[in-house]
Amino acid sequence: MPEKRSHPRKICNSRIDILDVESNEFIGTLVNISTSGFMMITEKALPENYVFQFQIVFAPGSTESHSIQLGAESLWVQEMEGSDQRWIGFHVIDISDRDKATISSLIGDWRV
């Protein structure tokens, strides 16, 4: 099936945490990302069509750890059969130019 996304996504090969900006609570783990959207895996029951403010923390616990903040709308939720986990797809709706450039740079550095 041909790719329908306007921005290619890259699969994350290491653990990248996603936190809620307001509560600083761990929400899930990044699965793939582009400058326009991302997918996470989580045990949280998050609603579809809802806007969130997230902090994505690259290399958590590392001395070179850095993060980005963005607003994202949940587009779909798919529960994993026989598990408490679910996949959730997001569309990025608010991100700074600097953080968008960080994603672009990281995507260029990652190898699938």
N, C-alpha and C positions, 0 to 999 in steps of 0.2 A: 504494500500500500504506500503511495507517495506521501511524503511529509507535507502536512498542511500548515505548519507553523511558519510565521514570517521571520522568526528569530530562532536559530538552532539552539537546542538545549544540550548541555553536557551533563553526563552522569557523574555524580560525586563518588570518588573512590575512597574517601575517608569520612570519618564522622564530622558532620557540621551541624551544630545545634541551632535550633530556632527558639527564641525566647519571646514572650509577650513583653512589649516595651513598658507598659504601665505596671505590671506586677513583677516583672523580671522572672516569671515562672517559665520553666522548661515546657515547651509545647510539643516539639517533635524534632525529627531529624531530616535534613535536606536530602532528597533523592536525586533531583536534577534541577538545573536552573538555566535561564536565559535572562537577557535584560528586560524581557516583557512578562515573564512568568516563571513559576517553579512548582515542583511537587514535593510534598513531604510525606513521611510516614509517622503516624502518631497513635497513641492510645486514647487521646482526648476525643470526646464527642463534640466536634465543632460543626456549626451549621453551614449549609450552603448559602450562597448569595449574601454573605456577611463580610463587612470590612474589618480588617485587623491591622494593628501596628506591630510589626515584628522587628526584632533584632536578629540578624543572622551572624553567628559567631564562627569565624574561620579559625581553625587550629586552636580549639579550646584548651586552656591550660598551658599553651606554649608561651615562651617568652616573646614570640613574634605574633601573638594573637592579635587579630583585628576583626572588626565587625562592620556591618552596614545596617542601616535602618531603612525600612520601607513600609508603605501602606499597600495592602493586598486584599483583593476580594476573592473569597472562596467560590469556585465555579462548580465543583463537583466533589462528592465524597463517595468512595467505594470501600465498603467494609470487606475485610479479608475473612473468608469463611473459616470457621473453627479457631478464630483468634480475636483478641480484643483490639487488634490494630486495624487501622484504616489508612488508605491512600487519599490524599486531598490535593486537588489541583487549584492553583491560584493564578490570578492575573495581577501583575504589579500595576497599581494605579497612582502611586506617589513615591518618587525616589529622587534624591538629589543627583545632579549631574556627576558629582564626585563619586557617589556610591555606584551609579550606573557604569562609570568608567572602571571602577574596581571590579565589578562583575565581568565586564568585557575583558579586562586584563587577566582575571583568573580563568575565564573560559579558554583564553588563548594558551594559558600555561598548562591546563589539564589535558591529559591524554585519555582517550576512551579505551 
